Amino acid sequence: MDLKLFPHKLSGTIQPPPSKSQAHRLLIGAALAKGESKLEGIQCSQDIMATIRCMRSLGADIREEVGIVRGMEYGSFAQSDSVPRLDCGESGSTLRFLIPIALAVAGGGQFTGAKRLMERPLDPYKRLFQEKGVRWTQSEGVLRVEGRLEPGSYRLEGNVSSQFITGLLFALPLLPGDSELMLTTPLESSGYVEMTIEALRFFGIEVDEISGGWHIPGKQVYHPAVGRVEADYSQAAFYYAAAHMGNAVCVAGMNPVSRQGDRVILQQMEQLMQPGTVTIDVRECPDLVPPLAVVSALRAGECTRLVGAGRLRIKESDRLHTVAEQLNCLGAQITEEQDRLVIFGVPRFSGGIVSGCNDHRIAMMLAMAATRSEGEILLHGADCVRKSYPNFWEDYVALGGAIERMG
């Protein structure tokens, strides 16, 4: 879908959609529980539907329209000659979370995905699980893992995606003995791991923090629970960006003490309001680079450095590159370096032709740019927002955004 975005300010109050990161975790916990859970606030974005689809393949009964999740029965695949097929769509969270879970509950799985998903790095798991005797074969976009996880010591780098850590934290409590998950390098994106531990405790699972990692008691049972998914700071960040760009937008419904790591956007936006050169390290919150970049691009005459952003190269797009490329198409002055963006602010955007690059966060960034553009913006591939925020364009129009569907 292509859209023409007209220069127009936004105004009004918006409650962002439910947190995708928290919804993944609550759905998985409920699916692993022995009994029925009730989860309110599940929004069926493409990524969340990927997790629902995969948990159904593992034996859970999920009625997302009413938020009812009946947990799977562990061991239901024990006598099967084949492992379940798990279609992860484009969801990196789903894929990385479920590889160890499938090994723990089903003896493995055959994982598939769409577009760039199966190209995204899985080497930390591959090395770890092959050491544990798991059969790992990957070819032509299909990953097959077979074997049973055994209790013991698991070692992972802390500066790779926290999704690897989360997957193991979900799986290891199900094993028949105690395990340790140790980090060989300092932890990055710690907020996401804190969200995982919070979700585990919500379902009655305990993990003990120790020096350099966690001790995970075995033989634990996930218990059903009733809860609600919080509003998403990752999506709210685009509306906070709009507000700092001169739009009269008020963001409502946010949990001020949330464990979501992207809550740091509030402090980062304040940093961008200060004069002079501003440097922001995004290692703990790489998904915030698009809203930070669109605000930074309008700090006229000032320099902003967004550093520690190397992991953005393995997102739905090479997001470090596409942020710079697409905003530069609109008249921004952004230099892309290996793991950072250097941004020299301009007074306004010029308008032009851009692409969502099959990346939901790029399309939302460009929508906010239109509110400070001199000319119209033609956005190709605007429907990529469905990956995380299916109602984004409806909400954008409700706030006064002016769009026209092309073709």
Number of C-alpha atoms within 10 A of each C-alpha: 11 16 19 20 25 21 22 18 21 22 18 12 15 17 16 24 24 25 22 26 21 23 24 23 25 27 28 25 26 31 29 29 24 16 16 19 24 18 20 18 18 24 22 20 17 20 24 25 20 25 26 25 19 24 26 18 16 27 21 22 18 22 12 19 11 12 18 19 29 21 27 23 16 16 13 12 17 12 9 11 7 14 21 20 17 26 20 27 25 21 24 22 23 28 27 22 24 29 25 27 25 27 21 23 24 24 23 27 25 19 24 20 21 13 11 17 19 23 11 13 14 15 10 14 20 16 13 14 21 13 11 16 13 19 15 16 12 13 8 7 14 14 18 19 23 21 20 20 23 17 18 14 12 19 16 21 17 20 17 19 19 23 20 23 25 22 23 22 27 26 22 29 25 25 20 14 15 18 21 22 21 19 18 13 13 11 21 18 20 19 20 23 21 15 18 26 19 18 22 23 14 19 20 16 22 20 19 12 12 11 9 14 18 17 20 27 20 19 12 17 15 23 21 21 18 15 13 15 21 22 22 24 27 25 24 26 26 25 27 21 25 26 20 16 21 13 20 15 20 14 15 12 14 16 13 8 7 15 17 24 18 23 22 17 22 14 9 18 19 10 14 21 13 11 11 12 15 17 15 16 15 22 19 20 22 20 20 22 28 25 28 23 24 26 25 29 28 22 23 12 14 18 22 23 19 22 19 18 23 17 18 21 16 16 17 21 19 15 24 25 17 20 27 23 18 22 25 18 17 23 17 24 18 23 15 15 14 12 14 21 22 20 26 20 21 18 14 20 25 20 22 21 13 21 20 25 21 19 23 22 28 26 26 23 26 26 28 27 27 28 24 23 22 16 15 20 26 23 23 19 18 26 20 21 22 17 23 24 25 18 14 20 20 10 15 19 12 15 18 14 21 19 20 11 12 11 6
